[in-house]
Amino acid sequence: MDRRAELSEFLKSRRARVQPEELGIKVYSGRRRVPGLRREELAQAAGVSADYYVRLEQGRTDNVSQEILDAVADVLKLSEDERKHLAVLAKPVRRKRRRTTQRIRPGVQRLLDSMTDVPAFVLGYRMDVLAWNDLAAALNGFGQQHRNVPRMVFLDPAMRDFYPDWEAVAEESVDYLRMYAGRHPDDPELAELVGELSIHSPEFREYWARHDVKDKTFGAKVLHHPVVGEIAVDYETLQLPGDPDQLLVTYTVEPGSPSEQALRLLASWTAPERDPQQLAPEIP
């Protein structure tokens, strides 16, 4: 992934969202060549020269100050996640080449297996599913065929029934993948994944082109399981110590709700198959 190209396209996409009238800029009749703010309008509002902003948007200012980035972010009305993404792209940190294999500590798998009433799994690079407990497998269908969340969402037709609000889930997956790309622009496997999904999914191409970013923290979604029916879950995402690219994801349901009854039924169905000693295989 080309960091400078990413920075340029990200800033262009954010400029397009802000109308000059929002900044008190009078627009005269006549067609504007670009949607949203022009470069010189953004530069003036942020208090920098137009030439400097052009160099920033082209990725030619690696020593840009945080104050300037904050000023640009304020004009563009960036979210907190977008601000972080801008800083990563504009002030790159030299990183070691990514290792190709992530390993799950035995203690992490034991933790997952001990959570018998809570679907839980671990996400790694590129939203690969590294490990899970039995209830998460029964709920989400994790296994040898389903080991990467974006591939599941965009390439498995059954996911459009599994997620009643499929578009929201798909956008969320792409937004996190884009944020990961900003942090690790030298990841060749990520480039392969993006290429594969772009070829086979027009929706992925559309969402990826938006350059939206959002970290995976917490939220809610509705799942439609083919056996137990609809389950409304809240999810929490926790960064595991020792590897910042491993995220523990848990699903919980409201006590006393129909979703809790459905999840308990699913848990009772999977209980006899439990094997606490089994570790999830590694992701190559």
Disulfide bonds with the S-S distance in Angstrom:
none
